[in-house]
Amino acid sequence: MPHVSRVWRHGILFVPVPETPARTDVSRITSLYATYCHRPAHPSILPIALFFGIISSVETSADLAERTLYTAHLEKKACISESAQCYHFEFVIDELESFPFISGQFISAVAPDANGKQQTRAYSIASAPKEGKSGNRFDLCVNRVEGGFFSNYLADLSIGATVKFHGPHGHFVLKAPVTDSIFIATGTGIAPMRAYAQWLFPESGEDRSEGKEIWCVYGTRHEPDLYYQEEFEALAARKPNFHYVSTLSRADNGWTGLRGYVQDHVATIVEERAAKLGQTLPLPAVDPATPPAELSFDIHSYICGLNNMVAGVREKLSSYGWHRKQIIFERYD
């Protein structure tokens, strides 16, 4: 049996397995569940998501009956990167006057595949909660993935088409009170960072950043794949305590910005901030006997992207003496 890592999201067990969805039976997954969670499971009550490079899932009708399904119609759609086939979607939930969620949470879209099997895919919400008459809206940011059922299903939606979903779910949210923060993302991992930024710095209404320094470090291979670039640059120009740092790992000769991986630029931010505050790195270790409720930090990081990037950033921050509670992350592979 291969090594299985576990990620929990509101009772859903995400496990990487080698088979395709057509060849993966529920009994095998419930066996994995029992082995690694040390308790029995039954396919009629266990929602399961399987990793196949992207997140897919097997859900029974009993699973869906236990969740409230909403219907959202697609109001706006834009391809924000032709090379990556990345789409920005804006959905409206007509049956709700408001859809309360916290920036950083995700929804799970549900649809039957060609074989009639219900498929579920989790997507981070790429917008902050809206107020007033717009309170029943949310945005998504999705790459079309070759062979991926749900990414193609969404990418092919026409304006006015509907999709069913449940949620919101997840705990990848900003810590309270707000501290200095480093948002670190690659690819569509920028979606929750966009939601954070919109919540902290609304275009209208009170600034919620409390004057804290906020960095957004965003990395990808090529310039056209820097999603929402103009939006983040405009925010940085409007708010002096918001710092947008974009970097390319495979930039062409015309690129005049930063190069390299996000962890290198995160290191620069951490070292320069420590020097400015008179801190010596690595920071002194936190007493392990300190109760969680008494832990207090003046900075946090929020990381979203592929596992290699997340692991690299976590390792780098840990080398500076950062406590694990300061390093909040979400992986999508």
N, C-alpha and C positions, 0 to 999 in steps of 0.2 A: 504493500500500500504506500503511495507516495506521501511525502510530507505535506500536511495540510495546515495552512495558516488560517486563523479565524478573525473575522471582523463582524461585529454586531451592530445592527442598525434597527432599533425598535423591534427586537424579536426576530429579525431576519438574520440567518447565518449565511455569510458569503464565504464560499470555499472554492479554491481553484481545483479543477479536475481536468483530466486529459481528454475526455470524450467530447463529441459534439452533442448538442441538445437531443438530436434524434436517437443517439445511442446511449444516453444517460437515463437510467431508470430511477424512479423515486426510492426504491428499496436500497439502492447503492448509497444514495445521499443520506437516507435516514440511518444507514449503518455507520457512515462517517460521522453523523451527528452524535450517535450513541457512543462512538469510540472517543471522540474528542471533547464531548460535553458531559460525558459520564452520566447520561440519563437517557431513557428510551424516547423515541419519537415515533409519531404515526403520520403517514403522508397526508391524511385528511385534515390535520390541524397544523402542520409545520410548513410555514412559508419558507422557501429556499431560493437563494440566488446563486447562480453558478458563474464563475469567471471563465470567459473564453477570450481573453484579451480585452473584451468589453464586458459589462455586466449584463447577463441575461438571467432568466429565472424560470422555474417551474412552479406554478401556483395552481391549486385545485379550486373548484368552485366553492368549496367550503371555506377556503382561505379568504376569497374575495367577499364572501357573505359576511365575514366578520369585520370587514373594513367598509367605510363609507366611500363609495365611488362618486366622484363629481365629473361633470362634463364641461370641458373648456373649448371654446371655439377660437380658431386662429384669426387674429385681427391684423397682424403685421408680420411680414417675413422678409428677411434680407440676407443675401449671401455676403458675408463680411470678409471672406477669403476664398477666392476662386481656386487657388492652388491647393488649399487644404479642404475645400468644400465644407466650409464652416458656415452655419446658419444661425442668425439671431431671430428668435421667435417671440412674439408678444401675444399672450393668451388672455381671454376674458371668460370668467365663469358666470354665465348668465343666471344660474339658479341661486347664486349667493350675492348678497349685497356687499359683503366683505369677506376676505380670505386672510385671517390672521396667521402670520408666520414670523419667524425671526430670521434676520439676514444670516445666511450661511446654511440654512436648512435645505432639504431637497424634497421633491415630489417623486412618486413612482407612477410612471405611465403604464397603462394596461391596454393590450390589444390582442386579438387572435392572429396567429400566424397562418400560413397557407394550409396547414394541416388542422386548423381549428383549435390548436392548443393556445391557451392564454399565456402570453409572454408579458413580463414586467421588466421595466428598465428604470433605474434610479437616475435622476438628473438634478444637479444643484440648481437652485433658483438663482437666476442671474440679475436679480433686481431686489431692491429693498421694498418692504411693505409700503403700499400706497394708501393715501387717506382720501376721505370723501367719496365721491362717485367713482373714483378709480380704485377703490379698495378691493375690488374683486379681480385684480389683474396680477399677472406674474410673467417674467421673461425667462427664456431658456437660451443656452448657447450650446449647439450640438455640431459635432463633426460627422459628416457622412463617412461611415466605415464600410469598406468593401466586404460584403458577406454578412454584415450586421443587420439583423432584422429591424430593430427599432430605429436606428439612426437613419436608415433608408425610408422607413415608414414615415418618420417625421419630415425628413428632407423633401419628400414627394408630396406633402400636404399642400393643398391649395387654400388660398384665403377663404375663410368661412367654414372650412372643414373642422371637425371636432375630434377631440381625443379624450379618453377617460383616464382618470388618475386618482390616486389616494395620497393623502398627506395633509399637512407637512410632516416631515420626519427629520430626525438627526439632532446631534448635539455639537456640530461644528460651528459654534456661535462665539461672538466676542465675550470675553470675560468682563464682569462688572466689579468695580468701576473701571472705566476706560483707562488704559495705561498707554505709554509709548508702545507702538506695535510695528512689527515687520510682517507684511503680507508677502508671501512667496509662492509663485505659481508658474506653471508651464502649461501650454496648450489650453484646453477648455477648463483647466483648473483656475482660470481667471474668473470664472462665473461667480463663485461666492465672494471673491475679492471685490468685484464690481458691486455686489450687494452690500458688503461692508461699507465701501466708500460712499455709496448713495445714502446709506443710513447715517453715517457720521457727518457727512457734508451735504445735506439736502439743498437743492437749488432754491427752494423757498422754505422758510421755517428756521428754527434755531439750530445752530451748529452744535452737534453733540460730541465733538472731539475733545472738548474741555481743554483745548490748547495743547494736547499731547502731540508728540511728533509721530507721524504715521508714514511709513515707507511702504511702497508697493514695488516689489522686485519681480519683474516678469521676464521670463526667458523662453525663447523658441529658436528654431534653426534659421529661419529666413524672415526677412522684414514683412512680407505680406501676411505672415501668420501671427503678427502682433495684434490680437483682437482688441478692439475698443481703444486703440492707441490715441486717436485724437481726443477722445472723451477723457482719458486719464491725463493727457497733457494739458487740456483746458482746466481740469480740476487743480492740477499742480500750479498753474498760473493764477488761479483764483484764490487758492488757500496756501499761504506760506508754510504751514505746518504739514502739508501733504507733499511727499516726495516720490515722484514716479521714476523708477529705474528700469529701463528696458535693455536687454542684452541678447545678442545673437551668437549662437555657437557655430554657425556656418554662414557668416555674413559674406556678401560679395564685396568687391572693391569699392563700390559706391557708398557703402554704409559708413557713416561718420560717428555712430554711437558706440556704446560699450560692446565688448566682445567677451566670449567665454560663458561659463556656466553660472547659474544663479548663486550657488554656494560661495563662489569667489567674491561676488559683490555683497552678499550678506556679511561675509567676513569683514569687508572694508567698513560697512556700516557699524557693525558691533565694535570694532576696534576704535574707530573715530569717535563714536559715542562714549566709549569708556574713557578715552583720553580726555574728552571734553569735561566729563564728570569727575575726573581724578580717580577713576577706578583702575585697579590692577587686575589684569587677566592672567590666568583664569580666576574667576571669582571664588571666594571661600565657599566650601561646601555647606549646604544647609544641614543642620542637625537632623538626622533621620528620625529622631524621637519627636520632632515637631508635629503636632496634630495638623491634619490637612486644613482645618478651619482657621488655623493661625498662620498659614503660609501667606506671605505677601511679597509681591514682586513689582518692580517699576517698569517692566517691559515684558511683552509676550510676542511669540511668533505664531503665525498661522500659515500652514503649508498645505498646498493642494496640487497634486500632480501624480506622475508615475512613480512607482516604488523606488527606483534607483535615485531619482532626484530627492525624494522625501528622505530616504536613508542618508544620502550625502549631507543634506542640510542638518538633519538631526545630529549626525556625528560631529559636524563642524561646531554647532552650538554647544553640544555637550563638552567639547574640548575647551570651551571658554568658561566652563563651570556653570552653565545654565542648568537649572533644575528641570526635570522631566515635565513638571506641571506648567512650565513656561512655554513648552513646545507643543502646540496643538496642531494636529495634522489629520488629513484625510487623503487616502490613496484611491485611485480608480483602476488599478490593475492587480 
